[in-house]
Amino acid sequence: MSTTEPLTVIEPDGGVNGYDPGLTEDELLHCYRSMLAVRLFDELCLKLQRSGRIGFSIPNEGIEATQVGAASALRKSDWIFPSYRDFGMALYHGVSPVEMMHNMFGNAADSAKGRQMPVHFSFVEPIRFYSISSPIGTHIPQAVGAAYAAKLRGEDTVMLASFGDGGTSSLGFHSGLNFAAVWKAPVVFLCQNNGYAISCTVEEQTASDGFAIKAQAYGMPGVVVDGNDLFAVRKVVSEAVERARTGGGPTLVEAKTFRMGGHSTSDDPRSYVPAELFESWRAKDPIPRFEKYLAGAGLLTSDTRANLEKEVRAEIQDAARQAEATAKPGLETIFSDVYATLPEHLRRQGQEAFDLAARKGDAAAGGGEFPL
Amino acid sequence: MPTLTLLQAINDGLKTSMREDDSVLLFGEDVGKKGGVFLVSEGIQAEFGKERCFDSPLSEDGIIGTAIGMAMNGLRPIAEIQFQDFIFPAFDQIVSEAAKLRYRSGGQYTAPMVIRTPYGGGIRGGLYHSQSGEAYFCHTPGLKVVVPSTPHDAKGLLIASIQDPDPVLFLEPKALYRAVKGEVPEGSYTVDLTSLRVVREGEGVTVFCYGAMVPVCEAAAKEAEKNGIDCHIVDLRTLYPLDEEGVIEAAKRTGRVVVVHEAPRFCGYGGEISAMIAESAIEYMEAPIRRVTGFDTPFPNTLEHHYLPDKRRVLDAVEFVHNY
């Protein structure tokens, strides 16, 4: 593990030693609500998956402050290049739970038209939350290219590329950071060091003293921050965003956090994560930690907390009901969006599929179980 | 109309596109100051500046990955891969990302970009400067694959590729860079990205080919003519998506088919052409379909001229299907 001490703002008792987050009361509560929504969304998705109503989900428990803290440092005109464990950033910026649930159910209203696995979101409004890819790290150089385009046009847009500790071993991490530094591209690289890449530990991923140190060799600042501390993440990412926006080039931020759940709903982390690690990180849960701050600031009581939870839970449950009741995508969506215009061979293949369905009936849905 | 080499026609196509659209830019290894190792981009940095024509770090994954990002954010990048043999670190970015982006985002994000790369043998480049990898990419829905064989087509197909809303792999037959010359219209024009070119009309044997194999097949056809065999040569030029109807029509015309490419035979592009004809026009066939291809070996250096299909081998196959 890194010997560099991560920056922390929120003390265990909720104190912040005079730190000013630069957020209004409403904004502070919005941060809290967003973190809570991530957790409740996850909770419901786990139930939906266990009852066979959705195929798969990716839990975020423990990472909420990293996601929301980083998102809070961005403007709506900035872009997010997310990993598959980042949807709190989308929620924070106003993507609705129902839009996300459409993806979880892979229905006709899903922005990806049911073509991707659950959790592989793609949004363009109200913020660019870039289409998620399963191959690790591929989005990192893409964020750099998008940043180059913005810079070329003289825009002050910043790209946030987020990935896990495992992502730092990918080809895209190396090429992305290298290109960004050479081009002084307006990008913030956010490494969410959550302890595990599926079952592989940080020590199995790198012999470096943590991940932020890698920035030095690429020629950019590297910063380590307490990823369970909303304000610390917001502070560090805001500084990096400001540097990028004003022509100072990229930054690598390492947020030290912990994945309290499995890699996905198909993974049981108890087989490889020591129980004491879960216990020690449970005590650092970012949500109760932020609650203490809010309570201390007079913004949250146990009553308002309970009401908020009830409200968010109802919204998410309603989203799931709506999404489940929405029809699946039509057969024609297999063939559209491969190209801007439908080529002749795909028109023919689509026609063959329709003709066969008319003659022999629809294909039966399979019952495959995803292992990862 | 000026007469240009294939290389000059590509250079002209790049400059024409960059003049008419500010969002077009060109980058890759050594494309800036030097103008590319083959000098395809000579003079471009001088005319358009370092922001629109520049050298990148030596990373094919980085070149294609960043080009995708530029493309999704409003630019029309042309990414050069110095040799097609070096493209494989970027295979993931091309196949899993650029080609799938429109589909996986329901059209929210797209990658209108061109990947230009010299491919094929003929320069004694051995294993790693000679390969023809088109089959890997033609197996990839979402990608377009283009191979010009004349200066006219090189410029027109390149401009069409740059204007296309989807990613295009533009394979440049390096053996032809300076070996073919032809008339090239000035200014902007396009050649349809799903279209064949009938190189030579004939009634005896249909020969399908593309890239540097086109002049080889033309030479073989001249030789065959002396023996009374009239070849119909089709330059496939837009390999994917392909004008499949045009292929079937050309196959039916003679009922005798030879397919020629440099790449290895097994699972090569010729297999697809053969299967297509077998599925749609087998009753018209008067003879077995013959493939003339590179061997199923890595690409050799000293014996390159044996590996590459030549006039002899094409002629031999043409005679076989003609006399069958």
Chai-1 contact restraints between the chains, C-beta under 6 A:
chainA,res_idxA,chainB,res_idxB,connection_type,confidence,min_distance_angstrom,max_distance_angstrom,comment,restraint_id
A,S111,B,G106,contact,1.0,0.0,6.0,A-B,restraint_1
A,A112,B,R104,contact,1.0,0.0,6.0,A-B,restraint_2
A,A112,B,G106,contact,1.0,0.0,6.0,A-B,restraint_3
A,K113,B,G106,contact,1.0,0.0,6.0,A-B,restraint_4
A,R115,B,Y103,contact,1.0,0.0,6.0,A-B,restraint_5
A,R115,B,R104,contact,1.0,0.0,6.0,A-B,restraint_6
A,Q116,B,R104,contact,1.0,0.0,6.0,A-B,restraint_7
A,S122,B,S105,contact,1.0,0.0,6.0,A-B,restraint_8
A,S122,B,Q108,contact,1.0,0.0,6.0,A-B,restraint_9
A,V124,B,Q108,contact,1.0,0.0,6.0,A-B,restraint_10
A,S131,B,R104,contact,1.0,0.0,6.0,A-B,restraint_11
A,S131,B,S105,contact,1.0,0.0,6.0,A-B,restraint_12
A,S131,B,Y109,contact,1.0,0.0,6.0,A-B,restraint_13
A,P135,B,D92,contact,1.0,0.0,6.0,A-B,restraint_14
A,P135,B,S96,contact,1.0,0.0,6.0,A-B,restraint_15
A,T138,B,E97,contact,1.0,0.0,6.0,A-B,restraint_16
A,P141,B,G62,contact,1.0,0.0,6.0,A-B,restraint_17
A,P141,B,G65,contact,1.0,0.0,6.0,A-B,restraint_18
A,P141,B,T66,contact,1.0,0.0,6.0,A-B,restraint_19
A,Q142,B,G65,contact,1.0,0.0,6.0,A-B,restraint_20
A,Q142,B,I68,contact,1.0,0.0,6.0,A-B,restraint_21
A,Q142,B,G69,contact,1.0,0.0,6.0,A-B,restraint_22
A,A143,B,G69,contact,1.0,0.0,6.0,A-B,restraint_23
A,V144,B,T66,contact,1.0,0.0,6.0,A-B,restraint_24
A,G145,B,T66,contact,1.0,0.0,6.0,A-B,restraint_25
A,G145,B,A67,contact,1.0,0.0,6.0,A-B,restraint_26
A,G145,B,G69,contact,1.0,0.0,6.0,A-B,restraint_27
A,G145,B,M70,contact,1.0,0.0,6.0,A-B,restraint_28
A,A146,B,G69,contact,1.0,0.0,6.0,A-B,restraint_29
A,A146,B,N73,contact,1.0,0.0,6.0,A-B,restraint_30
A,Y148,B,M70,contact,1.0,0.0,6.0,A-B,restraint_31
A,A149,B,M70,contact,1.0,0.0,6.0,A-B,restraint_32
A,A149,B,N73,contact,1.0,0.0,6.0,A-B,restraint_33
A,A149,B,G74,contact,1.0,0.0,6.0,A-B,restraint_34
A,A149,B,L75,contact,1.0,0.0,6.0,A-B,restraint_35
A,L152,B,E51,contact,1.0,0.0,6.0,A-B,restraint_36
A,L171,B,D61,contact,1.0,0.0,6.0,A-B,restraint_37
A,S175,B,S59,contact,1.0,0.0,6.0,A-B,restraint_38
A,S175,B,D61,contact,1.0,0.0,6.0,A-B,restraint_39
A,S175,B,G62,contact,1.0,0.0,6.0,A-B,restraint_40
A,N178,B,P57,contact,1.0,0.0,6.0,A-B,restraint_41
A,F179,B,P57,contact,1.0,0.0,6.0,A-B,restraint_42
A,F179,B,G62,contact,1.0,0.0,6.0,A-B,restraint_43
A,F179,B,T66,contact,1.0,0.0,6.0,A-B,restraint_44
A,V182,B,P57,contact,1.0,0.0,6.0,A-B,restraint_45
A,D337,B,R102,contact,1.0,0.0,6.0,A-B,restraint_46
A,D337,B,Y103,contact,1.0,0.0,6.0,A-B,restraint_47
A,D337,B,G107,contact,1.0,0.0,6.0,A-B,restraint_48
A,V338,B,Y103,contact,1.0,0.0,6.0,A-B,restraint_49
A,V338,B,P141,contact,1.0,0.0,6.0,A-B,restraint_50
A,V338,B,G142,contact,1.0,0.0,6.0,A-B,restraint_51
A,Y339,B,D166,contact,1.0,0.0,6.0,A-B,restraint_52
A,A340,B,P165,contact,1.0,0.0,6.0,A-B,restraint_53
A,A340,B,D166,contact,1.0,0.0,6.0,A-B,restraint_54
A,P343,B,P241,contact,1.0,0.0,6.0,A-B,restraint_55
A,H345,B,P241,contact,1.0,0.0,6.0,A-B,restraint_56
A,H345,B,E244,contact,1.0,0.0,6.0,A-B,restraint_57
